[in-house]
């Protein structure tokens, strides 16, 4: 009897998605992770910038907010993204499972109207594991599922949870300024909670990360 892929393959076998600023460990592929906070879309774009291949981005059709392709150009070519608009909440789950199970796209972004419960997340993990097998046979990277949740998130059973919000820029001077964020790892199966200050500077948009050691971080 064959074992589930997460028991037969380790982090090295599945691969990791690099994090902005060179943070380690990266996001384990073949699993589902949650991005939350007011800057969750910016974090998603940073991850897209560090990835290759097509992206499937699933959004609820009944919400007015939607991804703006021109706004992605500073991070990656918007032509890499396949946008899918779901008509009902159950369609979001179905589309996410099918996208992950196919293994056709190395990254699947899912905007959730509310954090999913444990059973739907487990179904997404299983779909990502199946997609990892399909991607392996096709010579592609294992799929990575990213759930974009509002507020502090709260999806149950995710591999990790990341919260990002805007932070103060280090300087008002043009030559020292930049765009800054506060990134928190609030939950992870293989790493402790932690926080960093991210700064994006220069024409190339290079991102540097500095640990925040004095802040109190609550694992949610």
Backbone as JSON Lines, residues from 0, in Angstrom:
{"i":0,"aa":"X","n":[0.86,-1.2,0.0],"ca":[0.0,0.0,0.0],"c":[0.88,1.23,0.0]}
{"i":1,"aa":"X","n":[0.62,2.17,-0.9],"ca":[1.43,3.38,-0.96],"c":[1.01,4.34,0.13]}
{"i":2,"aa":"X","n":[1.98,5.1,0.64],"ca":[1.72,6.08,1.68],"c":[1.45,7.43,1.07]}
{"i":3,"aa":"X","n":[0.74,8.32,1.79],"ca":[0.54,9.68,1.28],"c":[1.88,10.33,0.98]}
{"i":4,"aa":"X","n":[1.87,11.24,0.02],"ca":[3.11,11.83,-0.43],"c":[3.86,12.56,0.67]}
{"i":5,"aa":"X","n":[3.14,13.18,1.65],"ca":[3.85,13.9,2.68],"c":[4.58,12.96,3.63]}
{"i":6,"aa":"X","n":[4.28,11.65,3.58],"ca":[5.01,10.69,4.39],"c":[6.18,10.08,3.63]}
{"i":7,"aa":"X","n":[6.11,10.07,2.31],"ca":[7.16,9.44,1.52],"c":[8.16,10.44,0.96]}
{"i":8,"aa":"X","n":[7.86,11.74,1.02],"ca":[8.75,12.76,0.49],"c":[8.97,13.83,1.54]}
{"i":9,"aa":"X","n":[10.21,14.25,1.74],"ca":[10.51,15.29,2.7],"c":[10.51,16.66,2.05]}
{"i":10,"aa":"X","n":[10.97,17.68,2.8],"ca":[11.01,19.05,2.3],"c":[11.89,19.13,1.05]}
{"i":11,"aa":"X","n":[13.02,18.41,1.07],"ca":[13.93,18.5,-0.06],"c":[13.3,17.91,-1.31]}
{"i":12,"aa":"X","n":[12.56,16.8,-1.15],"ca":[11.95,16.14,-2.31],"c":[10.84,17.01,-2.91]}
{"i":13,"aa":"X","n":[9.98,17.58,-2.07],"ca":[8.89,18.4,-2.58],"c":[9.37,19.77,-3.04]}
{"i":14,"aa":"X","n":[10.41,20.28,-2.43],"ca":[10.91,21.59,-2.77],"c":[10.27,22.67,-1.9]}
{"i":15,"aa":"X","n":[10.87,23.83,-1.9],"ca":[10.38,24.96,-1.12],"c":[10.26,26.19,-2.0]}
{"i":16,"aa":"X","n":[9.25,27.01,-1.71],"ca":[9.09,28.3,-2.35],"c":[9.89,29.32,-1.55]}
{"i":17,"aa":"X","n":[10.86,30.02,-2.18],"ca":[11.64,31.02,-1.43],"c":[10.75,32.12,-0.87]}
{"i":18,"aa":"X","n":[11.17,32.66,0.26],"ca":[10.48,33.77,0.9],"c":[11.22,35.08,0.63]}
{"i":19,"aa":"X","n":[10.53,36.22,0.67],"ca":[11.2,37.5,0.43],"c":[12.27,37.77,1.47]}
{"i":20,"aa":"X","n":[13.35,38.39,1.04],"ca":[14.44,38.7,1.94],"c":[15.32,37.52,2.27]}
{"i":21,"aa":"X","n":[15.12,36.39,1.6],"ca":[15.95,35.22,1.85],"c":[15.65,34.51,3.15]}
{"i":22,"aa":"X","n":[14.45,34.7,3.7],"ca":[14.09,34.05,4.96],"c":[14.02,32.54,4.78]}
{"i":23,"aa":"X","n":[14.38,31.82,5.83],"ca":[14.36,30.35,5.78],"c":[13.73,29.81,7.06]}
{"i":24,"aa":"X","n":[13.09,28.63,6.96],"ca":[12.86,27.84,5.75],"c":[11.78,28.46,4.88]}
{"i":25,"aa":"X","n":[11.77,28.05,3.59],"ca":[10.75,28.54,2.68],"c":[9.43,27.81,2.9]}
{"i":26,"aa":"X","n":[8.49,28.08,2.01],"ca":[7.17,27.44,2.1],"c":[7.22,26.07,1.43]}
{"i":27,"aa":"X","n":[6.85,25.04,2.17],"ca":[6.88,23.68,1.65],"c":[5.85,23.51,0.54]}
{"i":28,"aa":"X","n":[6.3,23.02,-0.6],"ca":[5.4,22.76,-1.71],"c":[4.6,21.48,-1.46]}
{"i":29,"aa":"X","n":[3.52,21.31,-2.22],"ca":[2.65,20.18,-2.0],"c":[1.78,20.34,-0.77]}
{"i":30,"aa":"X","n":[1.72,21.55,-0.23],"ca":[0.93,21.86,0.97],"c":[0.23,23.2,0.77]}
{"i":31,"aa":"X","n":[-0.61,23.57,1.75],"ca":[-1.4,24.79,1.68],"c":[-0.99,25.7,2.84]}
{"i":32,"aa":"X","n":[-0.76,26.97,2.55],"ca":[-0.34,27.97,3.53],"c":[-1.32,29.14,3.5]}
{"i":33,"aa":"X","n":[-1.38,29.89,4.6],"ca":[-2.31,31.01,4.69],"c":[-1.56,32.33,4.77]}
{"i":34,"aa":"X","n":[-2.01,33.32,3.97],"ca":[-1.51,34.69,4.02],"c":[-2.65,35.57,4.49]}
{"i":35,"aa":"X","n":[-2.42,36.38,5.5],"ca":[-3.47,37.25,6.03],"c":[-2.87,38.62,6.34]}
{"i":36,"aa":"X","n":[-3.72,39.53,6.83],"ca":[-3.26,40.89,7.12],"c":[-3.58,41.83,5.97]}
{"i":37,"aa":"X","n":[-3.45,43.12,6.22],"ca":[-3.82,44.13,5.23],"c":[-2.89,44.12,4.01]}
{"i":38,"aa":"X","n":[-1.69,43.59,4.14],"ca":[-0.74,43.56,3.03],"c":[-0.55,42.14,2.48]}
{"i":39,"aa":"X","n":[-1.57,41.3,2.63],"ca":[-1.44,39.91,2.18],"c":[-1.24,39.8,0.67]}
{"i":40,"aa":"X","n":[-1.87,40.7,-0.1],"ca":[-1.69,40.65,-1.55],"c":[-0.26,41.04,-1.92]}
{"i":41,"aa":"X","n":[0.3,42.03,-1.22],"ca":[1.7,42.4,-1.47],"c":[2.63,41.23,-1.18]}
{"i":42,"aa":"X","n":[2.35,40.48,-0.12],"ca":[3.16,39.3,0.2],"c":[3.01,38.26,-0.9]}
{"i":43,"aa":"X","n":[1.8,38.06,-1.39],"ca":[1.59,37.11,-2.47],"c":[2.38,37.5,-3.71]}
{"i":44,"aa":"X","n":[2.41,38.8,-4.03],"ca":[3.16,39.25,-5.21],"c":[4.66,39.05,-5.01]}
{"i":45,"aa":"X","n":[5.15,39.23,-3.8],"ca":[6.56,38.97,-3.53],"c":[6.9,37.51,-3.78]}
{"i":46,"aa":"X","n":[5.99,36.63,-3.38],"ca":[6.22,35.21,-3.61],"c":[6.17,34.89,-5.11]}
{"i":47,"aa":"X","n":[5.25,35.53,-5.83],"ca":[5.18,35.33,-7.27],"c":[6.47,35.8,-7.95]}
{"i":48,"aa":"X","n":[7.03,36.9,-7.43],"ca":[8.27,37.43,-8.0],"c":[9.41,36.42,-7.87]}
{"i":49,"aa":"X","n":[9.37,35.61,-6.83],"ca":[10.43,34.64,-6.56],"c":[10.11,33.27,-7.13]}
{"i":50,"aa":"X","n":[9.06,33.18,-7.93],"ca":[8.65,31.89,-8.49],"c":[8.71,31.94,-10.01]}
{"i":51,"aa":"X","n":[8.49,30.8,-10.62],"ca":[8.45,30.69,-12.08],"c":[7.23,29.88,-12.49]}
{"i":52,"aa":"X","n":[6.83,30.05,-13.73],"ca":[5.73,29.25,-14.24],"c":[4.38,29.93,-14.08]}
{"i":53,"aa":"X","n":[3.32,29.29,-14.57],"ca":[1.97,29.87,-14.51],"c":[1.41,29.88,-13.1]}
{"i":54,"aa":"X","n":[0.47,30.79,-12.89],"ca":[-0.18,30.96,-11.59],"c":[-1.69,30.96,-11.81]}
{"i":55,"aa":"X","n":[-2.42,30.25,-10.97],"ca":[-3.89,30.29,-10.99],"c":[-4.36,31.08,-9.78]}
{"i":56,"aa":"X","n":[-5.13,32.15,-10.05],"ca":[-5.58,33.06,-8.98],"c":[-7.1,33.0,-8.98]}
{"i":57,"aa":"X","n":[-7.68,32.47,-7.9],"ca":[-9.12,32.28,-7.77],"c":[-9.7,33.33,-6.84]}
{"i":58,"aa":"X","n":[-10.73,34.04,-7.31],"ca":[-11.34,35.12,-6.52],"c":[-12.86,34.97,-6.49]}
{"i":59,"aa":"X","n":[-13.53,35.47,-5.44],"ca":[-15.0,35.46,-5.4],"c":[-15.56,36.53,-6.34]}
{"i":60,"aa":"X","n":[-16.5,36.16,-7.2],"ca":[-17.04,37.1,-8.18],"c":[-17.96,38.14,-7.54]}
{"i":61,"aa":"X","n":[-18.49,37.84,-6.34],"ca":[-19.46,38.75,-5.73],"c":[-18.81,39.87,-4.92]}
{"i":62,"aa":"X","n":[-17.48,39.86,-4.8],"ca":[-16.79,40.94,-4.1],"c":[-16.26,41.95,-5.1]}
{"i":63,"aa":"X","n":[-16.31,43.25,-4.77],"ca":[-15.86,44.27,-5.74],"c":[-14.35,44.26,-5.97]}
{"i":64,"aa":"X","n":[-13.57,43.85,-4.96],"ca":[-12.13,43.86,-5.13],"c":[-11.7,42.75,-6.07]}
{"i":65,"aa":"X","n":[-10.73,43.05,-6.91],"ca":[-10.18,42.05,-7.81],"c":[-8.73,42.43,-8.13]}
{"i":66,"aa":"X","n":[-7.9,41.47,-8.47],"ca":[-6.51,41.76,-8.8],"c":[-6.41,42.72,-9.98]}
{"i":67,"aa":"X","n":[-5.47,43.65,-9.89],"ca":[-5.24,44.64,-10.95],"c":[-3.94,44.28,-11.65]}
{"i":68,"aa":"X","n":[-4.01,43.74,-12.88],"ca":[-2.8,43.25,-13.54],"c":[-1.69,44.28,-13.66]}
{"i":69,"aa":"X","n":[-2.05,45.55,-13.98],"ca":[-1.0,46.57,-14.13],"c":[-0.25,46.8,-12.82]}
{"i":70,"aa":"X","n":[-0.92,46.6,-11.69],"ca":[-0.26,46.77,-10.41],"c":[0.72,45.66,-10.08]}
{"i":71,"aa":"X","n":[0.64,44.57,-10.83],"ca":[1.55,43.44,-10.6],"c":[2.87,43.61,-11.35]}
{"i":72,"aa":"X","n":[2.91,44.55,-12.3],"ca":[4.05,44.64,-13.21],"c":[5.36,44.89,-12.49]}
{"i":73,"aa":"X","n":[5.34,45.55,-11.34],"ca":[6.59,45.81,-10.6],"c":[7.15,44.53,-9.99]}
{"i":74,"aa":"X","n":[6.34,43.49,-9.91],"ca":[6.78,42.25,-9.27],"c":[6.96,41.12,-10.29]}
{"i":75,"aa":"X","n":[6.05,41.01,-11.24],"ca":[6.11,39.91,-12.2],"c":[5.23,40.25,-13.39]}
{"i":76,"aa":"X","n":[5.4,39.5,-14.49],"ca":[4.59,39.75,-15.68],"c":[3.18,39.21,-15.43]}
{"i":77,"aa":"X","n":[2.17,40.07,-15.54],"ca":[0.79,39.61,-15.26],"c":[0.32,38.54,-16.23]}
{"i":78,"aa":"X","n":[1.0,38.37,-17.36],"ca":[0.62,37.33,-18.3],"c":[0.81,35.93,-17.77]}
{"i":79,"aa":"X","n":[1.54,35.79,-16.66],"ca":[1.72,34.48,-16.04],"c":[0.47,34.01,-15.31]}
{"i":80,"aa":"X","n":[-0.45,34.94,-15.03],"ca":[-1.57,34.64,-14.13],"c":[-2.82,34.28,-14.92]}
{"i":81,"aa":"X","n":[-3.45,33.18,-14.52],"ca":[-4.77,32.8,-15.02],"c":[-5.79,33.13,-13.93]}
{"i":82,"aa":"X","n":[-6.68,34.08,-14.21],"ca":[-7.66,34.5,-13.22],"c":[-8.94,33.68,-13.36]}
{"i":83,"aa":"X","n":[-9.45,33.22,-12.23],"ca":[-10.7,32.46,-12.21],"c":[-11.64,33.13,-11.21]}
{"i":84,"aa":"X","n":[-12.86,33.42,-11.63],"ca":[-13.86,34.07,-10.79],"c":[-14.92,33.05,-10.4]}
{"i":85,"aa":"X","n":[-15.06,32.78,-9.11],"ca":[-16.03,31.79,-8.62],"c":[-17.35,32.49,-8.29]}
{"i":86,"aa":"X","n":[-18.47,31.85,-8.68],"ca":[-19.79,32.44,-8.44],"c":[-20.33,32.18,-7.04]}
{"i":87,"aa":"X","n":[-19.94,31.04,-6.44],"ca":[-20.46,30.67,-5.13],"c":[-19.3,30.24,-4.23]}
{"i":88,"aa":"X","n":[-19.46,30.31,-2.9],"ca":[-18.38,29.88,-2.0],"c":[-17.93,28.46,-2.26]}
{"i":89,"aa":"X","n":[-18.88,27.54,-2.55],"ca":[-18.49,26.15,-2.81],"c":[-17.69,26.02,-4.1]}
{"i":90,"aa":"X","n":[-17.88,26.97,-5.03],"ca":[-17.11,26.93,-6.27],"c":[-15.65,27.28,-6.02]}
{"i":91,"aa":"X","n":[-15.39,28.11,-5.01],"ca":[-14.01,28.46,-4.67],"c":[-13.26,27.21,-4.23]}
{"i":92,"aa":"X","n":[-13.87,26.45,-3.33],"ca":[-13.24,25.22,-2.84],"c":[-13.02,24.24,-4.0]}
{"i":93,"aa":"X","n":[-14.03,24.06,-4.84],"ca":[-13.91,23.12,-5.96],"c":[-12.79,23.53,-6.91]}
{"i":94,"aa":"X","n":[-12.78,24.82,-7.29],"ca":[-11.76,25.3,-8.22],"c":[-10.36,25.16,-7.63]}
{"i":95,"aa":"X","n":[-10.22,25.44,-6.32],"ca":[-8.91,25.32,-5.68],"c":[-8.44,23.87,-5.67]}
{"i":96,"aa":"X","n":[-9.33,22.96,-5.35],"ca":[-8.96,21.54,-5.33],"c":[-8.54,21.07,-6.71]}
{"i":97,"aa":"X","n":[-9.31,21.43,-7.73],"ca":[-9.01,20.99,-9.08],"c":[-7.68,21.57,-9.57]}
{"i":98,"aa":"X","n":[-7.45,22.84,-9.25],"ca":[-6.2,23.48,-9.69],"c":[-4.99,22.82,-9.03]}
{"i":99,"aa":"X","n":[-5.09,22.55,-7.73],"ca":[-3.98,21.91,-7.03],"c":[-3.81,20.47,-7.49]}
{"i":100,"aa":"X","n":[-4.9,19.75,-7.66],"ca":[-4.84,18.34,-8.03],"c":[-4.22,18.15,-9.41]}
{"i":101,"aa":"X","n":[-4.41,19.08,-10.31],"ca":[-3.88,18.93,-11.66],"c":[-2.36,19.01,-11.69]}
{"i":102,"aa":"X","n":[-1.76,19.77,-10.76],"ca":[-0.32,19.95,-10.77],"c":[0.17,20.78,-11.94]}
{"i":103,"aa":"X","n":[-0.74,21.44,-12.66],"ca":[-0.37,22.19,-13.86],"c":[0.29,23.52,-13.55]}
{"i":104,"aa":"X","n":[-0.02,24.11,-12.39],"ca":[0.54,25.41,-12.02],"c":[1.33,25.27,-10.72]}
{"i":105,"aa":"X","n":[2.55,25.78,-10.68],"ca":[3.35,25.69,-9.46],"c":[2.79,26.48,-8.29]}
{"i":106,"aa":"X","n":[1.86,27.42,-8.57],"ca":[1.29,28.21,-7.48],"c":[-0.19,28.46,-7.74]}
{"i":107,"aa":"X","n":[-1.0,28.24,-6.69],"ca":[-2.45,28.48,-6.76],"c":[-2.82,29.42,-5.62]}
{"i":108,"aa":"X","n":[-3.32,30.62,-5.97],"ca":[-3.76,31.6,-4.99],"c":[-5.27,31.55,-4.88]}
{"i":109,"aa":"X","n":[-5.77,31.54,-3.65],"ca":[-7.21,31.42,-3.43],"c":[-7.64,32.5,-2.44]}
{"i":110,"aa":"X","n":[-8.43,33.46,-2.9],"ca":[-8.95,34.49,-2.01],"c":[-10.2,33.95,-1.33]}
{"i":111,"aa":"X","n":[-10.13,33.86,0.0],"ca":[-11.21,33.26,0.76],"c":[-12.1,34.35,1.39]}
{"i":112,"aa":"X","n":[-13.43,34.27,1.22],"ca":[-14.31,35.23,1.88],"c":[-14.3,35.09,3.4]}
{"i":113,"aa":"X","n":[-13.99,33.89,3.89],"ca":[-13.84,33.63,5.32],"c":[-12.89,32.45,5.48]}
{"i":114,"aa":"X","n":[-12.17,32.36,6.61],"ca":[-11.22,31.26,6.78],"c":[-11.92,29.91,6.76]}
{"i":115,"aa":"X","n":[-11.42,28.96,5.97],"ca":[-12.07,27.65,5.89],"c":[-11.83,26.81,7.14]}
{"i":116,"aa":"X","n":[-12.71,25.83,7.36],"ca":[-12.58,24.92,8.49],"c":[-11.56,23.83,8.17]}
{"i":117,"aa":"X","n":[-11.4,22.9,9.12],"ca":[-10.35,21.9,9.0],"c":[-10.58,20.95,7.82]}
{"i":118,"aa":"X","n":[-11.81,20.45,7.64],"ca":[-12.06,19.48,6.57],"c":[-11.77,20.05,5.19]}
{"i":119,"aa":"X","n":[-12.25,21.26,4.84],"ca":[-11.89,21.81,3.52],"c":[-10.39,21.98,3.33]}
{"i":120,"aa":"X","n":[-9.67,22.37,4.38],"ca":[-8.23,22.54,4.25],"c":[-7.55,21.19,4.05]}
{"i":121,"aa":"X","n":[-8.04,20.16,4.75],"ca":[-7.48,18.82,4.54],"c":[-7.69,18.36,3.1]}
{"i":122,"aa":"X","n":[-8.83,18.68,2.54],"ca":[-9.09,18.31,1.14],"c":[-8.11,19.04,0.21]}
{"i":123,"aa":"X","n":[-7.79,20.28,0.53],"ca":[-6.83,21.02,-0.28],"c":[-5.43,20.42,-0.16]}
{"i":124,"aa":"X","n":[-5.04,20.0,1.05],"ca":[-3.75,19.34,1.23],"c":[-3.67,18.06,0.39]}
{"i":125,"aa":"X","n":[-4.72,17.27,0.43],"ca":[-4.74,16.03,-0.35],"c":[-4.66,16.33,-1.84]}
{"i":126,"aa":"X","n":[-5.37,17.37,-2.29],"ca":[-5.31,17.73,-3.7],"c":[-3.9,18.18,-4.08]}
{"i":127,"aa":"X","n":[-3.25,18.95,-3.2],"ca":[-1.89,19.41,-3.47],"c":[-0.91,18.24,-3.51]}
{"i":128,"aa":"X","n":[-1.12,17.24,-2.65],"ca":[-0.25,16.06,-2.66],"c":[-0.41,15.27,-3.95]}
{"i":129,"aa":"X","n":[-1.66,15.14,-4.4],"ca":[-1.89,14.46,-5.68],"c":[-1.26,15.26,-6.82]}
{"i":130,"aa":"X","n":[-1.4,16.57,-6.77],"ca":[-0.8,17.42,-7.79],"c":[0.72,17.36,-7.78]}
{"i":131,"aa":"X","n":[1.3,17.14,-6.6],"ca":[2.76,17.02,-6.52],"c":[3.24,15.78,-7.27]}
{"i":132,"aa":"X","n":[2.49,14.68,-7.17],"ca":[2.83,13.47,-7.91],"c":[2.73,13.72,-9.42]}
{"i":133,"aa":"X","n":[1.64,14.36,-9.84],"ca":[1.46,14.65,-11.26],"c":[2.55,15.58,-11.78]}
{"i":134,"aa":"X","n":[2.89,16.59,-10.99],"ca":[3.93,17.53,-11.41],"c":[5.29,16.84,-11.49]}
{"i":135,"aa":"X","n":[5.56,15.92,-10.56],"ca":[6.83,15.2,-10.57],"c":[6.99,14.4,-11.86]}
{"i":136,"aa":"X","n":[5.95,13.71,-12.27],"ca":[6.01,12.9,-13.49],"c":[6.14,13.78,-14.74]}
{"i":137,"aa":"X","n":[5.66,15.02,-14.67],"ca":[5.74,15.93,-15.8],"c":[6.98,16.8,-15.77]}
{"i":138,"aa":"X","n":[7.81,16.64,-14.72],"ca":[9.03,17.44,-14.61],"c":[8.79,18.86,-14.17]}
{"i":139,"aa":"X","n":[7.68,19.1,-13.45],"ca":[7.37,20.45,-12.96],"c":[7.49,20.51,-11.45]}
{"i":140,"aa":"X","n":[7.53,21.74,-10.92],"ca":[7.56,21.94,-9.48],"c":[6.22,21.55,-8.87]}
{"i":141,"aa":"X","n":[6.25,21.0,-7.66],"ca":[5.02,20.64,-6.96],"c":[4.19,21.89,-6.71]}
{"i":142,"aa":"X","n":[2.86,21.79,-6.76],"ca":[2.03,22.97,-6.56],"c":[2.08,23.46,-5.11]}
{"i":143,"aa":"X","n":[1.93,24.76,-4.98],"ca":[1.89,25.43,-3.68],"c":[0.56,26.13,-3.56]}
{"i":144,"aa":"X","n":[-0.21,25.85,-2.51],"ca":[-1.49,26.51,-2.3],"c":[-1.37,27.65,-1.32]}
{"i":145,"aa":"X","n":[-1.87,28.82,-1.7],"ca":[-1.84,30.01,-0.84],"c":[-3.26,30.5,-0.63]}
{"i":146,"aa":"X","n":[-3.73,30.49,0.62],"ca":[-5.05,31.01,0.96],"c":[-4.9,32.44,1.43]}
{"i":147,"aa":"X","n":[-5.55,33.38,0.77],"ca":[-5.51,34.79,1.16],"c":[-6.75,35.07,1.99]}
{"i":148,"aa":"X","n":[-6.55,35.31,3.3],"ca":[-7.65,35.51,4.24],"c":[-7.62,36.92,4.78]}
{"i":149,"aa":"X","n":[-8.8,37.45,5.09],"ca":[-8.9,38.79,5.64],"c":[-8.53,38.78,7.12]}
{"i":150,"aa":"X","n":[-8.23,39.96,7.64],"ca":[-7.93,40.11,9.07],"c":[-6.74,39.29,9.51]}
{"i":151,"aa":"X","n":[-6.92,38.59,10.63],"ca":[-5.86,37.75,11.19],"c":[-5.93,36.32,10.68]}
{"i":152,"aa":"X","n":[-6.76,36.07,9.69],"ca":[-6.85,34.72,9.15],"c":[-7.52,33.78,10.13]}
{"i":153,"aa":"X","n":[-7.1,32.53,10.11],"ca":[-7.68,31.54,11.01],"c":[-8.05,30.25,10.33]}
{"i":154,"aa":"X","n":[-7.57,30.03,9.1],"ca":[-7.83,28.76,8.43],"c":[-7.23,27.62,9.25]}
{"i":155,"aa":"X","n":[-8.0,26.58,9.47],"ca":[-7.56,25.47,10.33],"c":[-6.75,24.46,9.54]}
{"i":156,"aa":"X","n":[-5.68,23.97,10.16],"ca":[-4.91,22.9,9.57],"c":[-3.94,23.29,8.48]}
{"i":157,"aa":"X","n":[-3.68,24.6,8.28],"ca":[-2.73,25.01,7.25],"c":[-1.31,24.66,7.68]}
{"i":158,"aa":"X","n":[-0.43,24.52,6.69],"ca":[0.97,24.22,6.98],"c":[1.64,25.38,7.71]}
{"i":159,"aa":"X","n":[1.31,26.6,7.34],"ca":[1.84,27.79,8.02],"c":[0.89,28.95,7.82]}
{"i":160,"aa":"X","n":[1.0,29.95,8.71],"ca":[0.18,31.16,8.61],"c":[1.12,32.37,8.7]}
{"i":161,"aa":"X","n":[0.96,33.3,7.74],"ca":[1.8,34.49,7.66],"c":[0.92,35.73,7.64]}
{"i":162,"aa":"X","n":[1.28,36.7,8.48],"ca":[0.53,37.96,8.57],"c":[1.46,39.11,8.15]}
{"i":163,"aa":"X","n":[0.99,39.94,7.22],"ca":[1.8,41.08,6.81],"c":[0.96,42.34,6.76]}
{"i":164,"aa":"X","n":[1.53,43.44,7.26],"ca":[0.88,44.74,7.26],"c":[1.92,45.8,6.97]}
{"i":165,"aa":"X","n":[1.46,46.98,6.57],"ca":[2.39,48.07,6.27],"c":[3.13,48.48,7.53]}
{"i":166,"aa":"X","n":[4.39,48.85,7.35],"ca":[5.22,49.31,8.46],"c":[5.79,50.67,8.17]}
{"i":167,"aa":"X","n":[6.39,51.33,9.16],"ca":[6.97,52.66,8.94],"c":[8.24,52.58,8.1]}
{"i":168,"aa":"X","n":[8.37,53.5,7.14],"ca":[9.59,53.56,6.34],"c":[10.73,54.05,7.22]}
{"i":169,"aa":"X","n":[11.96,53.61,6.95],"ca":[13.08,53.97,7.82],"c":[13.49,55.42,7.72]}
{"i":170,"aa":"X","n":[13.16,56.1,6.62],"ca":[13.6,57.47,6.45],"c":[12.7,58.16,5.45]}
{"i":171,"aa":"X","n":[12.57,59.48,5.61],"ca":[11.82,60.26,4.65],"c":[12.67,60.76,3.52]}
{"i":172,"aa":"X","n":[13.98,60.55,3.59],"ca":[14.88,60.99,2.53],"c":[14.71,60.11,1.3]}
{"i":173,"aa":"X","n":[14.78,60.72,0.13],"ca":[14.55,59.98,-1.1],"c":[15.57,58.89,-1.31]}
{"i":174,"aa":"X","n":[16.82,59.13,-0.9],"ca":[17.86,58.15,-1.15],"c":[17.89,57.04,-0.11]}
{"i":175,"aa":"X","n":[17.11,57.19,0.97],"ca":[17.11,56.18,2.01],"c":[15.73,55.57,2.23]}
{"i":176,"aa":"X","n":[14.75,56.1,1.54],"ca":[13.4,55.63,1.78],"c":[13.11,54.31,1.1]}
{"i":177,"aa":"X","n":[11.87,53.94,1.13],"ca":[11.46,52.68,0.54],"c":[10.08,52.32,1.06]}
{"i":178,"aa":"X","n":[9.61,51.17,0.66],"ca":[8.32,50.66,1.13],"c":[8.6,49.59,2.17]}
{"i":179,"aa":"X","n":[7.99,49.72,3.33],"ca":[8.28,48.81,4.43],"c":[7.04,48.07,4.89]}
{"i":180,"aa":"X","n":[7.25,46.85,5.37],"ca":[6.16,46.03,5.91],"c":[6.66,45.32,7.17]}
{"i":181,"aa":"X","n":[5.71,44.86,7.96],"ca":[5.99,43.99,9.09],"c":[5.43,42.6,8.76]}
{"i":182,"aa":"X","n":[6.3,41.62,8.7],"ca":[5.91,40.25,8.37],"c":[6.04,39.38,9.61]}
{"i":183,"aa":"X","n":[4.98,38.62,9.9],"ca":[4.99,37.72,11.06],"c":[4.68,36.29,10.62]}
{"i":184,"aa":"X","n":[5.48,35.38,11.09],"ca":[5.15,33.95,10.95],"c":[4.42,33.56,12.23]}
{"i":185,"aa":"X","n":[3.12,33.42,12.12],"ca":[2.3,33.2,13.3],"c":[2.04,31.72,13.59]}
{"i":186,"aa":"X","n":[2.26,30.9,12.6],"ca":[2.08,29.47,12.82],"c":[2.85,28.72,11.75]}
{"i":187,"aa":"X","n":[3.53,27.65,12.15],"ca":[4.23,26.79,11.19],"c":[4.51,25.46,11.86]}
{"i":188,"aa":"X","n":[4.43,24.4,11.08],"ca":[4.67,23.07,11.62],"c":[6.14,22.83,11.91]}
{"i":189,"aa":"X","n":[7.03,23.52,11.2],"ca":[8.46,23.22,11.31],"c":[9.3,24.41,11.72]}
{"i":190,"aa":"X","n":[8.68,25.5,12.21],"ca":[9.45,26.68,12.6],"c":[8.69,27.45,13.67]}
{"i":191,"aa":"X","n":[9.39,28.17,14.55],"ca":[8.71,28.92,15.61],"c":[8.11,30.22,15.09]}
{"i":192,"aa":"X","n":[7.26,30.84,15.89],"ca":[6.72,32.16,15.53],"c":[7.88,33.15,15.48]}
{"i":193,"aa":"X","n":[7.8,34.13,14.6],"ca":[8.87,35.11,14.43],"c":[8.32,36.31,13.67]}
{"i":194,"aa":"X","n":[9.08,37.41,13.66],"ca":[8.66,38.62,12.96],"c":[9.87,39.3,12.34]}
{"i":195,"aa":"X","n":[9.62,39.97,11.22],"ca":[10.67,40.68,10.51],"c":[10.13,42.0,9.97]}
{"i":196,"aa":"X","n":[11.04,42.92,9.73],"ca":[10.74,44.14,9.02],"c":[11.27,43.98,7.6]}
{"i":197,"aa":"X","n":[10.39,44.13,6.6],"ca":[10.77,44.01,5.21],"c":[10.86,45.4,4.6]}
{"i":198,"aa":"X","n":[11.89,45.63,3.78],"ca":[12.07,46.92,3.12],"c":[12.35,46.68,1.64]}
{"i":199,"aa":"X","n":[11.58,47.34,0.8],"ca":[11.75,47.23,-0.66],"c":[12.32,48.55,-1.16]}
{"i":200,"aa":"X","n":[13.5,48.49,-1.8],"ca":[14.19,49.69,-2.24],"c":[14.73,49.52,-3.65]}
{"i":201,"aa":"X","n":[15.04,50.65,-4.28],"ca":[15.73,50.64,-5.56],"c":[14.83,50.34,-6.73]}
{"i":202,"aa":"X","n":[15.37,50.58,-7.93],"ca":[14.61,50.35,-9.15],"c":[14.3,48.87,-9.35]}
{"i":203,"aa":"X","n":[15.19,48.01,-8.85],"ca":[14.99,46.57,-9.0],"c":[14.03,46.01,-7.96]}
{"i":204,"aa":"X","n":[13.67,46.82,-6.98],"ca":[12.74,46.37,-5.95],"c":[13.32,45.31,-5.04]}
{"i":205,"aa":"X","n":[14.62,45.42,-4.73],"ca":[15.24,44.43,-3.86],"c":[14.65,44.51,-2.46]}
{"i":206,"aa":"X","n":[14.35,43.36,-1.88],"ca":[13.74,43.3,-0.56],"c":[14.74,42.75,0.45]}
{"i":207,"aa":"X","n":[14.9,43.47,1.55],"ca":[15.75,43.02,2.64],"c":[14.89,42.77,3.87]}
{"i":208,"aa":"X","n":[15.31,41.83,4.69],"ca":[14.55,41.46,5.89],"c":[15.42,41.61,7.12]}
{"i":209,"aa":"X","n":[14.87,42.21,8.15],"ca":[15.56,42.35,9.43],"c":[14.68,41.78,10.53]}
{"i":210,"aa":"X","n":[15.22,40.91,11.38],"ca":[14.39,40.32,12.43],"c":[13.96,41.34,13.46]}
{"i":211,"aa":"X","n":[12.76,41.16,13.97],"ca":[12.25,41.96,15.08],"c":[12.33,41.09,16.32]}
{"i":212,"aa":"X","n":[13.19,41.42,17.23],"ca":[13.46,40.57,18.38],"c":[12.75,41.01,19.64]}
{"i":213,"aa":"X","n":[12.27,42.26,19.68],"ca":[11.67,42.76,20.92],"c":[10.16,42.67,20.94]}
{"i":214,"aa":"X","n":[9.57,42.35,19.79],"ca":[8.11,42.33,19.72],"c":[7.56,41.03,20.28]}
{"i":215,"aa":"X","n":[6.38,41.11,20.86],"ca":[5.67,39.93,21.32],"c":[4.73,39.46,20.23]}
{"i":216,"aa":"X","n":[4.86,38.21,19.83],"ca":[4.08,37.66,18.74],"c":[3.17,36.58,19.3]}
{"i":217,"aa":"X","n":[1.91,36.67,18.97],"ca":[0.95,35.69,19.43],"c":[0.7,34.66,18.34]}
{"i":218,"aa":"X","n":[0.83,33.41,18.68],"ca":[0.55,32.33,17.72],"c":[-0.94,32.15,17.63]}
{"i":219,"aa":"X","n":[-1.49,32.35,16.41],"ca":[-2.94,32.28,16.22],"c":[-3.32,31.04,15.45]}
